[in-house]
Amino acid sequence: MSQNKQLRSKYTSSGQLVLSIESVEIPTPKPDEVVVKIGAAPINPSDLGLLFGMADMSSAKASGPAADPVVTAEVPEKFRKAMAARVDQSLPVGNEGAGVVVAAGDSEKAQALMGKTVAILGGAMYAQYRAIKAVQCLVLPEGTTAAQGASCFVNPLTALGMVETMKLENHKALVHTAAASNLGQMLQKICLKDHVPLVNIVRKEEHVKLLKDLGAEHVVNSSLPSFMDDLTEALKITGATIGFDATGGGKLASNILTCMEAAASANASEFSRYGSTVHKQVYIYGGLDRTTTELSRNFGMAWSIGGWLLPPFLARIGHDAAQALRERVAREITTTFASHYTKEVSLEGALSLDAISVYGKQATGEKYLVKPNG
């Protein structure tokens, strides 16, 4: 091991975002740590917040040779205060990844992982080598590649967390937006396997077909004039009263609550000016739409809207329950939790303007996989 290249993101005091690849020391493992040679790491929407910050990536410019690229982009004045906490800090990027353990500390747990292919979560994954505590490694089934195991945490555990949250909060079916994504496809497979009614919301007819081909029963297209009626009908059939919204902005969360109220009130025996007594919940867990979240208060009084993040959910259910979910992901990593990528790129390739223009859109079917070691 002679070098350790690492992708970094820096916001400067002059209001620029600078993306570069730096050479850093190869980590030496502590007694309870291992060093993983990263074979693959996905670019998830959750990675882009740190990678790009609030920069206007349409202003991005590339410089330097192909082997040592630098990308700069302007951060609009109105967003600079939001990035003040990271001024002039060069930050490593990449939430999760997978690879082979090539060095280990002296502890029994660390030594037991030597040569194993593991999935890891903890930041700084767009690098050739990453040191991490042995207990944080998820050993992948024999024969699993780093590319197959790279997305073991963020999407799979989020999808499982949605179903578990539904159960914990006493709902019997759920709604999901941006449902044709990798995460959405995983959620559909989980719900089929666990017999959980699911209503999928998509924006394109090809996404309706994609999910139907997976076995989805309820898929509604938000771009159709009949969307509200179609959604209400699906909610009547499933009884879904909890939704998870990846878009965040606009009226979609409000529309889901409106249709939940219409479904709940459809069989009401008498009118109530306060609406139905059925509690309706929508969690926003993503920000695909950065506009203001708009609510039209036409869904009664029994409702809630809030944010949902994976780490607080895992803390809520405790270590043992969270570990059981991780182990399920490992067992089903090539089936239920299989991820699909549009393109594989090197660290340098991830900083090409062409690549940034694609994965930066966070569009369904445009997921990139970084392979730091080629």
N, C-alpha and C positions, 0 to 999 in steps of 0.2 A: 504494500500500500504506500504509494508515493505522494498522492495529492488528494485533495477533497474539494472539488468544485461545488459551489453553493449559489443558488439564485437568490438575489437580494432585492429588496424594495426600500427606497429612501425618499423621504419628503424633505426638501431643502427649505431653508429660511427664505429663499427667493421665490418660493411658490411653485417649484417644479417637482414632479415625480421622476425619479431616476431608477430604472431597472437595470441590473447588471449581474454578471457572474463573477464571484470573488473566489479566490483560492484561500482556504482556511486550513488550519491544522486538522489532521485526522485525529478524532477523539481517542483517548485512552480510556478503556472502561474502568470504572470503579468496581469494588468487589461485587456489588449487586447489579451491575450493568452488563450489557452486551453491546457490541458494535455491529450494526446491520449494514451490509452493502446493498443500497437501495436499487432494486431492479425496476420498480415502476411506482408512480404516484399520480393519482388523477387530479385534474383541474376541476374542482367543484365550484358551484356558485359561492359557497362559503369561503373559498380561497381568494376570490377576487376582491373582497373587501380590504384585505391586507395588501394584496398584490398591486391593485390599482388605486386604492383609497377613493378619494373624491375627484380624481383627475379626469379631465376630458380626453379620453383616449382617441378621439378623432383628431386631436392635435399632436399625436405621437409622432416622433421622428427617431430614426435609427442612425447610429454612427458606429464607427469602429469596424474592425474586420469581422468576418463571419464567425471566426473562432472565439472572438471576444466582444460580443455585441453589447451596445449600450442603448437603451431606449429612454427618451425623455418626453414628458407630456406636461402640459400646463394644468394647474389646479385653479379653477375659477375663484376669483376673489371672495365670493359669497360662501365658499366652502372651506376656506383656509382656517378659520377658527376651529372647525370641527376636527382638523388634523394637527392642531397645535401640539398635542401631547407627544407626537412622534417626530417633531422637527429635528432634522439632521441625524436621525438614528437609522442605521443600516440594518434592516430587519430580514431575517430568513423567512421563507414562505413555504407553504405546503402542509396541510393538516394531517394527511394520512398517506401511507404507502406500504410496500411490502418488499422483502428481499431476504437474503441469506445471512445468517449470523456468522461473521468471520473472525470475531475476537470476543472473549468473555472474561469477566472478572473471576475472582477466586471462589465465590459462593457456589454452593451446590446447584441452586436454581439456574445461575448464569451458565455454569459449565455444561449443564444438561441440554442447553440450547445450541451448542456449537454445531454448525453445519445445517441447522434446521431452517426451513423457509417459514418466515413469520410475517404477520401483519402488525403494523404499529400505528399508533395515533399519538400526536403530541407536538406538532409543528415542525418546521425546518426540514420537511421531507423532500423538497426539491434540492437534493444534495446527493453526492455520491456515497457518503457514509454518514450514519447517524447513531450516536450513542443513546441508549434508553434503558431504563430499569427492566430487569428480566421479567418481573411480574406484570409489566405492561404489554408483553409480547403475546400475541395470539398465534399459537402454532397451527399451521395450515395442514390439512390432510396430505399424506404422502402423494406426490405426483402433481400437486397444485403448483402452478407457476406464479411468479411474482405479479405478472399482469392480471391473472385471474383473482389474486388475493388483494390487489392494491386498494380496492374500494370496499374493504371489509367493515368499516365503521360508520362513516357519516351517513350514507344513504341507507344501508341495511338497518342500522340501529334506529334511525329516524323513522323508517317505515314500521318497524316493530314497535317503536315507542308510541306511534299513533294508535295502533290497535290496543296496546296496553293501557294508554290513557283513556281510550273509549271504555274499556272494562272498569278501570278504577273509578271513573266518574259516572258509572251506571247508565251508559248509553248502549244501544244494541246494534247500531249500524253507523257508518260514517261517510263523509263526503270528502273528496280530494280534488284540488285544482292542479292545473299543469300536469295532468294525470298520465300523459304519454311519456314523461321523462323516465330516465333510468330508475329513479326512486319510485315513480308512479307505477312502473311495470312491476317492480318488486312488491309494492303494496298490493297490487292486484293478485299476484301469485300467493302472497301470504293469506289474503282474505279468502281466496278459493280453497286453499289448503286447510284453513282454520274455520271455514264455514261462517265467515263474517260478511254480511251484506255491505256492498260498497257502491257508492255513486261516484263515477268519474266525470270530471268536467275538463273538456279540451276545447281547442279553438279551431281545429282543422278536421275536415272529413277523413283525411288519411290517418289521423290519430284515432278517430273512432274505429276505423278498420283494424289498426294495430292492436288496440285493446280488445276488440271483439275476437280477434284471432287468438288472443291469450286466454279467452274464455270469459271475458267480462260480460255481465248481463246488462248493466246500466251505464251507458256512456252518453253524455249530452254535450252538444256543441254550443258554446257560448256565443258563437258568431251568427247563429241562426235567429231569425225573427221569433221563432217559437221557443226560444231558450227557456224563458221563465215558466211556460206551461210544461215543457218537457221535464225540467228540473222538479217542479212541483209533483208531477206524476210519479217520477222515480222516488221521490221522498215519501209519497203516500204508500208506495209498494214496500219500500225497505224500512220505513220508520226511522230513518237516519236523523239524529238531532245533534250531531257534533261534526264539525267540518274543520279541515286543515287547508289553509290558503297559502300557496307559495308566491302569489303575486303581490299581496300587501296593499298596493295603491288602488285607486279607483273605487268602483261601486260593487265589485264582485262579492266581497264579504257581506255587504248589506243585502245584496240580491239573494245570497244563500239563506240568510236569516229570514228574509221576506217569504221565500218559498217554503222554508221550514214552518213558518207560522201558518201559511195557507194550507199546507198539508195537515198540520195539527188541528186546524179549525174546521177542516172539511166535514168531519162527522160530529161536530159539536151539537149538543141538543138544544142549547140556548145561546143567545148573543151575550157577549161580555165586552164592555167598552175597554177593558184592560187586556184584551186578547186572551189567548189560550194560557193554561197553567203549565203547559209543557215547557221545560227549560231547554233553551236552544243555545248552543255554544259554538263559536267559531274562533279558532286559533290561527293567528298569522305567524308563519314560521319562515317566510322568505321575503325577498324584496325585488322580485322580477319587475314590478311596476313601482317606480320611485316617486310617483305622484302622491298627492294627499289621499288618505283613506276617507272615503265619503260614506256616511250613514244616513239613510232615509228612515226615520223612526216610524215605520209602519208594520212592526212585527211584535206588537204587544209589549209587555213589561217583563216577561220571563225570559231573559236572554243575557248573554255575556259575550264580550269579545276581548281577546288578550293575545299576548305573545307566547310562543312555545319554542324552547331551545332544548337541544339534546342533553347538554351537560347537567342542567338542573333536573331534568327528568330522571337521568341515571342516578343522581344523588337522592332523588325522592324515593326510588324503589330499593335502593341499597345495593351493596356490593354483590351479594349472592344472586339476587334476581338479575342484576346487570350482567354478571358473568354467565348466567344461564342463557341470556339472549346472545352474548358473544359466541358462545359455544354452538348455538343453533346456526348462527351465520357461518361459522367455520364448516359445519357439517353440510350445509346446503349452498356453499359458495359457487358451485358450478351449475346450480339449478335455480332455486328460488332467488338467490341473490347474485346471479350472474350479471355483470355489467358489460355494456357494449360501447365501444369507442369509435369515433369517426376517424381519428388519426393518432398515431404515436409520434412523438417528437423528442429530440434531445433537449438538454437544458438550453443550448443555444437556439434550437429550433423554436422553443417556447417563446423566445423573445423576437421572433420575426414578426414584422408588421402584418403579414398575411395571416399568420396564426392568431395573433391578437385580435384581428378583425373578426375572426370566426368564433373562437371560444369566448371572447369578450361579450358577445351578444347573449350568452346564456340561453341559446335557442335549443329546443328539443331536437335531439338527433345530431348535435354538434359537440359531443363530449371528447375532450382530448386527454391523452395519457402521456405523462412525461417519463422518459426512460433515462435517468441521470447518467448511467454507465454505458449508454449506447445500445 
